[in-house]
């Protein structure tokens, strides 16, 4: 029997669009420095749960959309998100068998490396002086991973997204 394609693939793109909106949602100034990497979190989730639903080209296009939305150098977020996808796809099979708290630790390292590349690209373009505060979003995102994973896993199972 040939398995049919899931009819609820729209939910993947809806969740990624919500992540883009959450990334630019207004926050108080003292909290903005630790803004979670919503787009990276949901890309990581979909790469672990349904890797066939998202690929390098789609993530590149999402990164370009993020560049336009954030007003950064065109291709900067696309490059960082593509690097993130490459790292997660290379760890994909091992990461799926880890418990959620260990996934969170691995994602802390992956998000931290992505933030380092982002800081490097920002400093090359002259936008931001290097500080240690650039790692705070990676830490906050890693701490949010268990909740994001649990909530999104429930939605994806209920909607039958494969």
matplotlib code that plots the C-alpha trace (Angstrom):
import matplotlib.pyplot as plt

x = [0.0, 1.4, 1.3, -0.5, 0.9, -0.2, -2.9, -1.9, 1.5, 0.1, 0.7, 4.5, 4.5, 1.9, 4.2, 7.2, 5.3, 4.3, 7.9, 8.8, 6.2, 7.3, 10.8, 9.8, 7.1, 7.6, 9.2, 10.4, 13.9, 15.4, 13.9, 14.8, 18.5, 17.4, 14.8, 14.5, 15.5, 11.9, 12.6, 15.6, 13.6, 10.8, 13.2, 15.0, 11.7, 10.5, 14.0, 13.7, 10.1, 9.5, 12.7, 11.1, 8.9, 11.7, 15.0, 18.0, 16.3, 13.2, 15.2, 17.3, 14.1, 12.9, 16.3, 15.8, 12.4, 13.9, 16.5, 13.8, 11.7, 14.6, 16.2, 19.6, 22.1, 20.4, 21.6, 22.9, 20.1, 19.8, 23.4, 23.1, 19.9, 21.4, 24.4, 22.0, 20.2, 23.4, 24.5, 21.1, 20.8, 24.3, 23.2, 19.6, 19.6, 21.5, 19.5, 16.2, 17.0, 18.2, 15.8, 14.5, 16.8, 19.9, 18.5, 18.3, 22.0, 23.0, 20.8, 22.5, 25.8, 24.3, 22.4, 25.6, 27.6, 24.9, 25.0, 28.8, 28.5, 25.7, 28.0, 30.9, 28.7, 27.3, 30.8, 32.0, 29.2, 29.8, 26.4, 27.2, 30.2, 31.1, 29.8, 29.1, 25.4, 25.0, 24.9, 21.9, 19.3, 20.9, 20.6, 17.0, 16.2, 17.8, 15.8, 12.6, 13.2, 11.4, 8.2, 8.4, 9.0, 6.2, 3.6, 4.6, 4.7, 1.2, -0.1, 1.8, 0.4, -3.1, -3.0, -1.2, 1.8, 4.4]
y = [0.0, 3.4, 5.9, 9.1, 12.5, 14.4, 16.9, 19.1, 20.3, 23.9, 23.7, 23.5, 26.8, 28.4, 27.6, 29.1, 32.2, 32.6, 32.2, 35.0, 37.2, 36.3, 37.3, 40.9, 41.2, 44.2, 43.4, 45.5, 46.7, 44.7, 41.5, 42.2, 41.2, 37.7, 37.3, 33.6, 32.4, 31.4, 30.7, 28.5, 26.7, 25.7, 24.8, 22.5, 21.0, 20.3, 18.9, 16.4, 15.5, 15.7, 16.3, 15.7, 18.8, 21.3, 21.4, 23.6, 25.6, 26.3, 27.4, 29.7, 31.3, 31.7, 33.3, 35.7, 36.6, 37.1, 39.4, 41.5, 41.5, 42.4, 44.8, 43.1, 42.5, 40.4, 36.8, 37.1, 35.2, 32.9, 31.9, 31.4, 29.4, 27.2, 26.5, 25.6, 23.2, 21.6, 21.0, 19.7, 17.4, 16.0, 15.3, 14.3, 10.6, 10.8, 13.8, 12.0, 9.3, 11.7, 12.7, 16.3, 17.7, 16.3, 17.7, 21.0, 20.8, 20.0, 22.7, 25.2, 24.4, 24.5, 27.8, 29.2, 28.4, 30.0, 33.1, 33.3, 33.3, 35.9, 38.1, 37.6, 38.7, 41.7, 42.8, 42.5, 44.7, 47.2, 46.9, 45.8, 45.7, 42.2, 41.5, 38.4, 39.2, 37.6, 34.1, 35.0, 34.2, 30.8, 30.0, 31.2, 29.2, 26.1, 26.6, 26.9, 23.8, 21.3, 23.4, 24.2, 20.5, 19.3, 21.8, 21.4, 17.6, 17.6, 19.8, 17.8, 14.5, 15.8, 17.2, 14.1, 16.0, 13.6]
z = [0.0, -1.0, 1.8, 0.7, 1.2, 4.3, 3.6, 6.5, 5.2, 5.4, 9.2, 8.6, 6.7, 9.0, 12.0, 10.2, 9.3, 13.0, 13.9, 11.6, 13.1, 16.7, 15.7, 15.1, 17.7, 20.0, 23.3, 26.2, 25.8, 28.7, 27.2, 23.6, 24.0, 24.9, 22.2, 21.4, 17.9, 17.0, 13.4, 14.2, 16.9, 14.5, 11.7, 14.1, 15.2, 11.6, 10.7, 13.5, 13.1, 9.4, 7.5, 4.2, 4.7, 4.9, 3.0, 2.3, -0.5, 1.5, 4.5, 2.2, 1.0, 4.6, 5.5, 2.6, 3.9, 7.4, 5.9, 4.3, 7.5, 9.8, 7.4, 7.6, 4.8, 2.1, 2.5, 6.0, 7.8, 4.8, 5.2, 9.0, 8.7, 5.9, 8.2, 11.0, 8.7, 7.6, 11.2, 12.2, 9.2, 9.9, 13.5, 12.6, 13.2, 16.5, 17.8, 17.3, 19.8, 22.5, 25.3, 25.0, 27.6, 25.7, 22.5, 24.2, 25.1, 21.6, 20.2, 22.6, 20.9, 17.4, 18.1, 19.7, 16.6, 14.4, 16.6, 16.3, 12.5, 12.8, 15.0, 12.6, 9.7, 11.7, 12.6, 9.0, 7.8, 10.7, 12.3, 15.8, 18.1, 19.4, 22.9, 24.9, 24.9, 21.5, 23.1, 25.3, 22.5, 22.0, 25.7, 25.9, 22.8, 24.3, 27.5, 25.5, 23.4, 25.6, 25.6, 21.9, 21.1, 23.3, 22.0, 18.4, 18.6, 20.0, 17.1, 14.5, 15.8, 16.0, 12.5, 11.1, 9.7, 8.5]

ax = plt.figure().add_subplot(projection="3d")
ax.plot(x, y, z, "-o")
ax.set_aspect("equal")
plt.show()
